[in-house]
Structures are given as structure tokens and as C-alpha cells.
Amino acid sequence: MNIEELREKLIRAGVHPGLYSIAQTASESESYSLMRDGSAWAVLYKERGTFTEIGSDLSETQGCLLLLQLLSEAMCLGGPTKSGGS
């Protein structure tokens, strides 16, 4: 999986875009970022303005799968979803 496939999958799943950021740092608090770190990728979580590294030195596929897993778990635990629709 690459970042374009991940974006498409998250949009189709209705994951609120404020919960994640791909290839840039998250602007929202309590959100995830998938960032390029040199030749590797890292997954970060931002809470109250502080970033916590969840995974580092990952391939693009590993980073995408980790972010997808984290967001899937957050959604199953009753995390925020895209508004509208039932």
C-alpha cells in the first residue's frame, strides 16, 4: 500500500480528515501523522501540541498499514467519524 491508496481507503471509509495527516505534520490535536523521515517513514500521534512517535524507520507500506490499523482501532472504540449520515 502507498500513501495514495491509503488516502483513498480513508476517504471511502469516511474517516474524518482531522484525525490524520499524510506526508505532513498534523495540525489538529489528538490526530495521527504519517511522515517521511529521510528515506523511511514514521507515524506520530499529536496530543495537546506534543508529538509522540509510534513507529519509525518504516517502509511506506508499513507506515500506511500502521496508520490504517491505528485509525481503524480508534473508529471501533467510538472515536469521531465524519459527520452526516447514520
N, C-alpha and C positions, 0 to 999 in steps of 0.2 A: 504494500500500500504506500502511496506517496501523498504529499500534502493536498494535492488537488482532489484525489479520491476521498481523502478524509473530509475535506470541506463539503463535498457533495453529500457524503453519507450523513454528516451532522445536520446539514440543511434539510435533507429528506426526513431525518428523524425528528425534526422540529426542536432541536437543542437551541436554546436562546443564545444568540451571539455574544451576549455579555458574560457568558460563562467560560469563554475560551478565546484565545488569540493564537493565530498560527503565523509563525515567522516574524513575530514582533512581540514586545512585552505587553502584558495585559494592562489595560487602562482601568478596568473595574477591579474592586477589591473582591475577594473570595472568588477568584477565577483562575483558570489554568492557562499557561503559555507553553507552546511548543516552539523552541528557538534553535536556530543554527548556532553552534558553538565551535567555530573553526570548521573542521571537516566533519564534525559529529553533530548530534542533536541533543537537546536537553529538554526535560519537562519540568516546569516550575509551577508553584502554587503561590498566588499573591493573597495575603490576608492582612488587612489593616496597614497596607503600604509596605509590608515586608515580604520578600520573596523567599520561598523555601524550595530547594532543589529536590525533586522527587526522583528523577532519573537523569543520568548524564552519560556521555560517551556512547550514545546510542546511534544506530543507523537510522535513516529516515523512516524505514518501515517499523523498526522497534519503537521509535518515538510516536509515530502515528497510532500504533496499536496500544501503547500505554495510555496516551491521551484518550483514545476511544474507550478503553476499559474504565478509566477514572470517571469520565463523563457518564458512562452507562451506569456505573455504581451510584453516582450522585443522583441520577434521574430515578433509579429504582428506590432510593431512600427518600423520595419525596422532595427532591431538590426543585428549584424553579424550572418551569418549562415555558415555551413560547406561549404568550397569551392568545386568547381566542380559541375557539373550537373546544369540544369536550370529549 
